[in-house]
């Protein structure tokens, strides 16, 4: 009864019929943008949106933009898992989902505008597309839009991503706390997110007053595969004296760690006992067989999609709140591939 009374009050305040109010609050798309805006604004004043914020999504259709490989689990498991998280969070609602592939940079602007401007699409989620022009266009379409795992330098759109800098810091901190000072970081830097993770590693080095010289403590590859990582690390070892060899290697993925293990085995170096090995990676990759079991920072993945839907609901019900970034932390998994050397490095205070 209270719900009907509030709908009647919203109808009186806005000049629209009760049936139109009902359609808007049910998330149906067969209303004009003007009606939708007026009714949602009035619903906010009457407190109706506060009641709905943990309930139904007030949209009829959502489109997911992502690189083409994201829609095939064999091409990009990470983004495919993120999409599964979105689908999981939307499943309880009567909403249809559309998909569209976009390049990470220099995306097809005409295609984006065509798909995003569809009258049946009320909201957008953009995954892994760093093109700033896409972000600017999305902010002008008067439709709620959430970014996932990308960088919006104009700060126009809400974004959810792993806290890559904190993940890098946490991984390196664990190694430094185990007494390691000669740390070698094996990573790809093809995306800004991985650069942020490396910055976290450097921050940890500064925090523990440990040396970090890119010429000595960093090996960069193009991708994350075992073969490429093995070749790059083999070159590094052949170019450095044994006194410079690391006591710990931090890899940006399990497959990179497999490449590193091959290099260590050729030099009769045992993982953990002689060189500790640690990774940052996702849950399904960390389930890959590896001996000894890898100590790791588990990077959030499917959770990104779930939280993006909650952000979308928040943006719909509270459209004028400040734009913000939601950063999800990683989780430390202490296993067998890292052991303490001599003692933890104390944190020196000025």
C-alpha positions as CSV (number, residue, x, y, z in Angstrom):
1,X,0.0,0.0,0.0
2,X,2.8,2.4,0.9
3,X,4.5,1.6,-2.4
4,X,1.4,2.5,-4.4
5,X,0.9,5.7,-2.4
6,X,4.4,6.8,-3.2
7,X,3.9,6.0,-6.9
8,X,0.8,8.2,-6.8
9,X,2.7,11.0,-5.2
10,X,5.5,10.8,-7.7
11,X,2.9,10.8,-10.5
12,X,1.3,14.0,-9.1
13,X,4.7,15.7,-8.6
14,X,6.0,14.9,-12.1
15,X,2.7,15.0,-14.1
16,X,3.2,11.5,-15.5
17,X,0.7,8.7,-15.1
18,X,1.1,6.0,-12.4
19,X,1.7,3.4,-15.1
20,X,4.6,5.5,-16.5
21,X,6.1,5.8,-13.0
22,X,5.7,2.1,-12.5
23,X,7.5,1.3,-15.8
24,X,10.4,3.6,-14.9
25,X,10.8,2.1,-11.4
26,X,10.7,-1.4,-12.9
27,X,13.6,-0.5,-15.2
28,X,11.6,-0.7,-18.5
29,X,12.9,1.2,-21.5
30,X,9.7,2.2,-23.1
31,X,9.6,5.7,-21.6
32,X,11.2,9.0,-22.8
33,X,14.5,10.2,-21.3
34,X,12.7,13.2,-19.9
35,X,10.1,11.2,-18.1
36,X,12.7,8.8,-16.8
37,X,14.9,11.7,-15.4
38,X,12.0,13.5,-13.8
39,X,10.5,10.3,-12.2
40,X,13.9,9.1,-10.8
41,X,14.6,12.6,-9.4
42,X,11.2,12.6,-7.7
43,X,11.7,9.0,-6.5
44,X,15.0,10.1,-4.9
45,X,13.2,12.8,-3.0
46,X,10.5,10.4,-1.7
47,X,13.2,7.9,-0.7
48,X,12.0,5.3,-3.1
49,X,15.5,4.8,-4.7
50,X,17.0,4.2,-1.3
51,X,14.6,1.2,-0.9
52,X,15.5,-0.1,-4.4
53,X,19.3,0.4,-4.2
54,X,19.8,-3.2,-3.0
55,X,16.9,-4.5,-5.0
56,X,16.2,-4.5,-8.7
57,X,18.3,-2.7,-11.3
58,X,16.4,0.1,-12.8
59,X,17.4,-0.7,-16.4
60,X,16.1,-2.8,-19.2
61,X,19.3,-3.5,-21.1
62,X,23.1,-3.2,-20.6
63,X,25.9,-3.5,-23.1
64,X,29.4,-4.7,-22.3
65,X,32.3,-3.3,-24.3
66,X,35.6,-5.2,-24.2
67,X,38.5,-6.3,-26.5
68,X,37.3,-9.1,-28.8
69,X,39.4,-11.7,-27.0
70,X,37.4,-11.1,-23.8
71,X,34.5,-13.0,-25.2
72,X,36.5,-16.2,-25.6
73,X,37.8,-17.9,-22.5
74,X,40.6,-19.5,-24.4
75,X,41.8,-16.1,-25.7
76,X,41.5,-14.1,-22.4
77,X,40.5,-16.0,-19.3
78,X,40.8,-12.9,-17.1
79,X,38.3,-10.7,-19.0
80,X,36.1,-13.7,-19.7
81,X,35.9,-14.3,-15.9
82,X,35.1,-10.6,-15.3
83,X,32.2,-10.9,-17.8
84,X,30.9,-14.0,-15.9
85,X,30.9,-11.9,-12.8
86,X,28.7,-9.3,-14.5
87,X,26.3,-12.0,-15.8
88,X,26.2,-13.6,-12.3
89,X,25.3,-10.2,-10.6
90,X,22.7,-9.3,-13.3
91,X,21.1,-12.8,-13.3
92,X,18.5,-12.1,-10.6
93,X,17.2,-9.1,-12.6
94,X,15.0,-9.2,-15.7
95,X,17.7,-7.5,-17.9
96,X,19.2,-8.5,-21.2
97,X,22.9,-8.1,-22.0
98,X,24.5,-7.2,-25.3
99,X,28.2,-7.5,-26.2
100,X,30.5,-5.5,-28.4
101,X,34.2,-5.8,-29.2
102,X,36.4,-2.7,-29.1
103,X,40.2,-2.2,-29.4
104,X,42.0,-1.2,-26.2
105,X,43.4,1.8,-28.0
106,X,42.1,3.7,-31.1
107,X,38.7,2.0,-30.8
108,X,36.1,2.2,-33.5
109,X,34.2,5.4,-32.4
110,X,31.3,4.9,-34.9
111,X,30.7,1.4,-33.7
112,X,30.7,2.5,-30.1
113,X,28.3,5.3,-30.7
114,X,26.0,3.1,-32.7
115,X,25.8,0.4,-30.1
116,X,25.7,2.7,-27.0
117,X,23.0,4.9,-28.5
118,X,20.5,2.1,-28.9
119,X,17.3,3.1,-27.2
120,X,17.0,-0.3,-25.6
121,X,20.4,0.1,-23.9
122,X,20.2,2.0,-20.6
123,X,23.6,1.4,-19.2
124,X,27.2,0.5,-20.3
125,X,30.1,-1.4,-18.8
126,X,33.5,-1.0,-20.5
127,X,36.2,-3.5,-19.8
128,X,39.9,-3.0,-20.5
129,X,39.5,-0.2,-23.1
130,X,42.0,2.5,-22.4
131,X,41.0,4.8,-25.3
132,X,40.3,8.2,-23.7
133,X,38.0,9.3,-26.5
134,X,35.7,6.4,-25.7
135,X,35.6,7.5,-22.1
136,X,34.8,11.0,-23.1
137,X,32.0,9.9,-25.4
138,X,30.5,7.6,-22.8
139,X,30.3,10.4,-20.3
140,X,28.2,12.5,-22.8
141,X,25.6,9.9,-23.5
142,X,23.5,10.4,-20.4
143,X,23.6,6.7,-19.6
144,X,25.3,5.3,-16.5
145,X,28.7,3.8,-17.4
146,X,31.2,1.8,-15.3
147,X,34.8,1.1,-16.3
148,X,36.6,-2.1,-15.3
149,X,40.4,-2.4,-15.1
150,X,41.2,0.7,-17.1
151,X,42.5,4.2,-16.5
152,X,40.2,7.2,-16.9
153,X,42.6,10.1,-16.7
154,X,39.8,12.6,-17.1
155,X,38.1,11.2,-14.1
156,X,34.7,11.2,-15.8
157,X,33.4,7.7,-15.0
158,X,33.3,5.3,-12.1
159,X,35.9,2.5,-12.3
160,X,36.5,-0.7,-10.5
161,X,39.9,-2.5,-10.8
162,X,42.4,-4.5,-8.8
163,X,44.6,-2.2,-6.7
164,X,47.6,-3.1,-8.8
165,X,50.0,-0.8,-7.0
166,X,49.0,-2.3,-3.6
167,X,49.3,-5.9,-5.1
168,X,52.8,-5.2,-6.3
169,X,53.7,-3.7,-2.9
170,X,52.2,-6.6,-0.9
171,X,54.1,-9.2,-3.0
172,X,57.4,-7.5,-2.6
173,X,56.8,-6.7,1.0
174,X,56.3,-10.4,1.7
175,X,59.7,-11.2,0.1
176,X,61.5,-8.4,2.0
177,X,59.9,-9.5,5.3
178,X,61.4,-13.0,4.6
179,X,64.8,-11.4,4.6
180,X,65.4,-11.2,0.8
181,X,67.3,-8.2,-0.5
182,X,68.3,-9.3,-4.0
183,X,64.9,-9.3,-5.6
184,X,64.4,-9.8,-9.4
185,X,61.1,-8.7,-10.9
186,X,60.0,-10.6,-14.1
187,X,57.0,-8.9,-15.7
188,X,55.4,-7.6,-18.9
189,X,54.6,-3.8,-19.0
190,X,52.3,-3.8,-22.0
191,X,49.4,-2.3,-20.0
192,X,49.3,0.6,-17.5
193,X,48.0,-1.8,-14.9
194,X,51.3,-3.7,-14.9
195,X,53.3,-0.5,-14.7
196,X,51.3,0.3,-11.6
197,X,52.1,-3.1,-10.1
198,X,55.8,-2.5,-10.8
199,X,55.5,0.9,-9.1
200,X,54.2,-0.9,-6.0
201,X,57.2,-3.2,-6.0
202,X,59.5,-0.2,-6.2
203,X,57.6,1.5,-3.3
204,X,58.2,-1.6,-1.2
205,X,61.9,-1.5,-2.0
206,X,62.0,2.1,-0.8
207,X,60.0,1.3,2.3
208,X,62.4,-1.4,3.3
209,X,65.5,0.5,2.1
210,X,66.3,-2.3,-0.3
211,X,68.1,-1.6,-3.6
212,X,66.1,-1.6,-6.8
213,X,68.0,-0.7,-10.0
214,X,66.0,-1.5,-13.2
215,X,69.2,-2.7,-14.9
216,X,69.8,-5.2,-12.2
217,X,66.4,-5.9,-10.6
218,X,64.0,-5.9,-13.6
219,X,63.4,-8.2,-16.6
220,X,60.7,-7.1,-19.0
221,X,58.9,-9.3,-21.5
222,X,56.3,-8.6,-24.1
223,X,53.8,-11.2,-23.0
224,X,53.3,-13.6,-20.0
225,X,54.2,-16.9,-21.6
226,X,56.7,-19.5,-20.2
227,X,58.9,-19.7,-23.3
228,X,59.4,-16.0,-23.6
229,X,60.0,-15.6,-19.9
230,X,62.5,-18.4,-19.9
231,X,64.5,-16.8,-22.8
232,X,64.5,-13.4,-21.2
233,X,65.6,-14.7,-17.8
234,X,68.3,-16.9,-19.4
235,X,69.8,-13.8,-21.0
236,X,69.7,-11.9,-17.7
237,X,71.5,-14.7,-15.9
238,X,74.2,-15.0,-18.6
239,X,74.9,-11.3,-18.4
240,X,75.3,-11.1,-14.6
241,X,77.8,-12.5,-12.2
242,X,76.8,-15.1,-9.6
243,X,77.2,-12.4,-6.8
244,X,74.3,-10.5,-8.5
245,X,72.0,-13.4,-8.8
246,X,68.7,-12.9,-6.9
247,X,67.6,-14.7,-3.8
248,X,64.0,-14.2,-4.8
249,X,62.2,-13.8,-8.2
250,X,58.8,-12.1,-8.3
251,X,56.9,-13.2,-11.5
252,X,53.8,-11.5,-13.0
253,X,52.1,-14.9,-13.5
254,X,52.3,-18.7,-13.1
255,X,53.5,-19.3,-16.6
256,X,56.3,-16.8,-16.2
257,X,57.3,-18.7,-13.0
258,X,57.4,-22.0,-15.0
259,X,59.9,-20.3,-17.4
260,X,61.9,-19.1,-14.4
261,X,62.0,-22.5,-12.9
262,X,63.6,-24.0,-16.1
263,X,66.3,-21.4,-15.9
264,X,67.0,-22.1,-12.3
265,X,67.1,-25.9,-12.9
266,X,69.8,-25.5,-15.6
267,X,71.9,-23.8,-12.9
268,X,71.1,-26.4,-10.3
269,X,69.3,-23.8,-8.2
270,X,66.4,-25.3,-6.1
271,X,63.2,-23.2,-5.9
272,X,62.7,-22.0,-2.3
273,X,65.9,-23.5,-0.8
274,X,68.2,-21.4,-3.0
275,X,66.0,-19.0,-4.9
276,X,62.5,-18.2,-3.7
277,X,59.8,-17.8,-6.3
278,X,56.6,-15.8,-5.9
279,X,53.8,-14.8,-8.3
280,X,50.9,-12.4,-8.7
281,X,48.1,-14.1,-10.6
282,X,44.4,-15.2,-10.7
283,X,42.8,-18.1,-8.8
284,X,42.3,-20.5,-11.8
285,X,45.9,-20.0,-12.9
286,X,47.2,-20.6,-9.4
287,X,45.5,-24.0,-9.5
288,X,47.9,-25.1,-12.2
289,X,50.3,-27.8,-10.9
290,X,53.6,-26.4,-9.7
291,X,56.1,-27.9,-7.4
292,X,56.8,-26.5,-4.9
293,X,53.3,-24.9,-4.4
294,X,53.7,-21.2,-5.3
295,X,53.4,-18.4,-2.8
296,X,51.3,-15.8,-4.4
297,X,49.1,-12.7,-4.3
298,X,45.8,-13.8,-5.7
299,X,44.5,-11.0,-8.0
300,X,40.7,-10.3,-7.8
301,X,38.9,-11.1,-11.1
302,X,35.2,-12.3,-11.2
303,X,34.7,-10.0,-8.2
304,X,35.3,-7.0,-10.5
305,X,32.3,-7.8,-12.6
306,X,30.1,-8.3,-9.5
307,X,31.2,-5.0,-8.0
308,X,30.8,-3.2,-11.3
309,X,27.1,-4.1,-11.3
310,X,26.7,-2.7,-7.7
311,X,28.5,0.5,-8.9
312,X,26.0,0.7,-11.7
313,X,23.1,0.4,-9.3
314,X,24.6,3.1,-7.2
315,X,25.2,5.4,-10.2
316,X,21.5,4.9,-11.3
317,X,20.0,5.6,-7.9
318,X,22.5,8.4,-7.0
319,X,23.4,10.0,-10.3
320,X,24.9,13.1,-8.8
321,X,27.4,11.5,-6.5
322,X,31.1,12.2,-7.1
323,X,32.9,9.9,-9.6
324,X,35.2,7.4,-7.8
325,X,37.5,4.5,-8.2
326,X,36.9,1.2,-6.3
327,X,40.1,-0.6,-5.8
328,X,40.0,-4.3,-4.9
329,X,42.9,-5.8,-2.9
330,X,44.7,-9.0,-3.6
331,X,45.0,-11.9,-1.1
332,X,48.3,-13.3,0.1
333,X,48.6,-17.1,-0.3
334,X,51.6,-18.4,1.7
335,X,52.7,-21.7,0.3
336,X,56.1,-23.5,-0.2
337,X,58.0,-21.6,-2.9
338,X,59.2,-18.8,-0.6
339,X,61.3,-19.4,2.6
340,X,62.9,-17.0,5.0
341,X,66.6,-16.3,4.4
342,X,68.3,-14.9,7.4
343,X,66.0,-12.4,9.0
344,X,63.3,-9.9,8.1
345,X,64.5,-6.5,7.0
346,X,63.5,-4.0,9.7
347,X,61.6,-0.9,8.7
348,X,63.9,2.0,9.5
349,X,62.3,5.1,10.8
350,X,63.6,8.6,10.2
